[in-house]
Amino acid sequence: MPKFFDDEVVASWFGYHPPSSPQIAQAHEHVRYLFGELGVKLNNLLPEGPDKTTTLRALREAMYQANASIAVAQAVYTEE
């Protein structure tokens, strides 16, 4: 059965991908800024408790995933 993802693509997901240009670095910073703004707003809006903690942790994970999408796409699509 054919693989859905090439091994190189999967390996790339786990590699370190430093920004290859100032534009990529700026995109990472912009993502962190946007998620930081939302995090602060949610921190002030939501009542204290485990659901708030889960929300902020999920938001942090979403930020990591957003930055990973930039880093991995840069590595995969700029090598062609």
C-alpha atoms as a printed R data frame, in Angstrom:
   type eleno elety resid chain resno       x      y      z
1  ATOM     1    CA   MET     A     1   0.000  0.000  0.000
2  ATOM     2    CA   PRO     A     2   1.417  3.432 -0.871
3  ATOM     3    CA   LYS     A     3   2.267  5.777  1.972
4  ATOM     4    CA   PHE     A     4   0.189  8.903  2.372
5  ATOM     5    CA   PHE     A     5   3.313 10.886  3.337
6  ATOM     6    CA   ASP     A     6   6.850 10.477  2.039
7  ATOM     7    CA   ASP     A     7   9.411  9.551  4.695
8  ATOM     8    CA   GLU     A     8  11.263 12.808  4.004
9  ATOM     9    CA   VAL     A     9   8.142 14.825  4.775
10 ATOM    10    CA   VAL     A    10   7.551 12.973  8.049
11 ATOM    11    CA   ALA     A    11  11.203 13.361  9.066
12 ATOM    12    CA   SER     A    12  10.939 17.055  8.257
13 ATOM    13    CA   TRP     A    13   8.108 17.437 10.774
14 ATOM    14    CA   PHE     A    14  10.528 16.500 13.549
15 ATOM    15    CA   GLY     A    15  13.498 18.545 12.396
16 ATOM    16    CA   TYR     A    16  14.592 22.014 13.378
17 ATOM    17    CA   HIS     A    17  13.829 24.593 10.729
18 ATOM    18    CA   PRO     A    18  15.465 27.928 11.480
19 ATOM    19    CA   PRO     A    19  13.920 30.860  9.661
20 ATOM    20    CA   SER     A    20  15.367 30.971  6.161
21 ATOM    21    CA   SER     A    21  14.569 34.635  5.660
22 ATOM    22    CA   PRO     A    22  13.568 37.723  7.597
23 ATOM    23    CA   GLN     A    23  10.021 37.250  6.270
24 ATOM    24    CA   ILE     A    24   9.793 33.777  7.827
25 ATOM    25    CA   ALA     A    25  11.142 35.079 11.149
26 ATOM    26    CA   GLN     A    26   8.591 37.906 11.005
27 ATOM    27    CA   ALA     A    27   5.779 35.404 10.340
28 ATOM    28    CA   HIS     A    28   6.792 33.437 13.465
29 ATOM    29    CA   GLU     A    29   6.844 36.627 15.531
30 ATOM    30    CA   HIS     A    30   3.459 37.684 14.177
31 ATOM    31    CA   VAL     A    31   1.924 34.325 15.110
32 ATOM    32    CA   ARG     A    32   3.351 34.610 18.642
33 ATOM    33    CA   TYR     A    33   2.014 38.167 18.906
34 ATOM    34    CA   LEU     A    34  -1.507 37.225 17.788
35 ATOM    35    CA   PHE     A    35  -1.728 34.236 20.113
36 ATOM    36    CA   GLY     A    36  -0.247 36.303 22.955
37 ATOM    37    CA   GLU     A    37  -2.893 38.969 22.511
38 ATOM    38    CA   LEU     A    38  -5.657 36.368 22.554
39 ATOM    39    CA   GLY     A    39  -4.092 34.630 25.547
40 ATOM    40    CA   VAL     A    40  -4.063 37.834 27.590
41 ATOM    41    CA   LYS     A    41  -7.662 38.619 26.639
42 ATOM    42    CA   LEU     A    42  -8.828 35.118 27.549
43 ATOM    43    CA   ASN     A    43  -6.850 35.218 30.790
44 ATOM    44    CA   ASN     A    44  -8.753 38.363 31.777
45 ATOM    45    CA   LEU     A    45 -12.132 37.112 30.534
46 ATOM    46    CA   LEU     A    46 -12.363 33.528 31.718
47 ATOM    47    CA   PRO     A    47 -13.098 32.517 35.292
48 ATOM    48    CA   GLU     A    48 -10.288 30.834 37.204
49 ATOM    49    CA   GLY     A    49 -10.369 27.058 37.141
50 ATOM    50    CA   PRO     A    50  -9.266 23.970 35.301
51 ATOM    51    CA   ASP     A    51 -11.161 24.865 32.118
52 ATOM    52    CA   LYS     A    52  -9.293 28.166 31.891
53 ATOM    53    CA   THR     A    53  -6.002 26.331 32.348
54 ATOM    54    CA   THR     A    54  -6.949 23.857 29.627
55 ATOM    55    CA   THR     A    55  -7.973 26.687 27.318
56 ATOM    56    CA   LEU     A    56  -4.667 28.513 27.733
57 ATOM    57    CA   ARG     A    57  -2.676 25.302 27.280
58 ATOM    58    CA   ALA     A    58  -4.630 24.490 24.116
59 ATOM    59    CA   LEU     A    59  -4.017 28.014 22.832
60 ATOM    60    CA   ARG     A    60  -0.302 27.580 23.492
61 ATOM    61    CA   GLU     A    61  -0.316 24.276 21.622
62 ATOM    62    CA   ALA     A    62  -2.176 25.915 18.731
63 ATOM    63    CA   MET     A    63   0.529 28.595 18.599
64 ATOM    64    CA   TYR     A    64   3.215 25.904 18.415
65 ATOM    65    CA   GLN     A    65   1.335 24.153 15.634
66 ATOM    66    CA   ALA     A    66   0.880 27.389 13.696
67 ATOM    67    CA   ASN     A    67   4.602 28.127 13.900
68 ATOM    68    CA   ALA     A    68   5.408 24.533 13.002
69 ATOM    69    CA   SER     A    69   3.281 24.870  9.888
70 ATOM    70    CA   ILE     A    70   5.359 27.877  8.840
71 ATOM    71    CA   ALA     A    71   8.663 26.161  9.621
72 ATOM    72    CA   VAL     A    72   7.828 22.844  7.980
73 ATOM    73    CA   ALA     A    73   6.291 24.460  4.893
74 ATOM    74    CA   GLN     A    74   9.409 26.603  4.503
75 ATOM    75    CA   ALA     A    75  11.614 23.499  4.654
76 ATOM    76    CA   VAL     A    76   9.480 21.323  2.403
77 ATOM    77    CA   TYR     A    77   8.379 23.812 -0.224
78 ATOM    78    CA   THR     A    78  11.498 25.936 -0.590
79 ATOM    79    CA   GLU     A    79  13.767 22.967 -1.380
80 ATOM    80    CA   GLU     A    80  12.002 22.191 -4.624
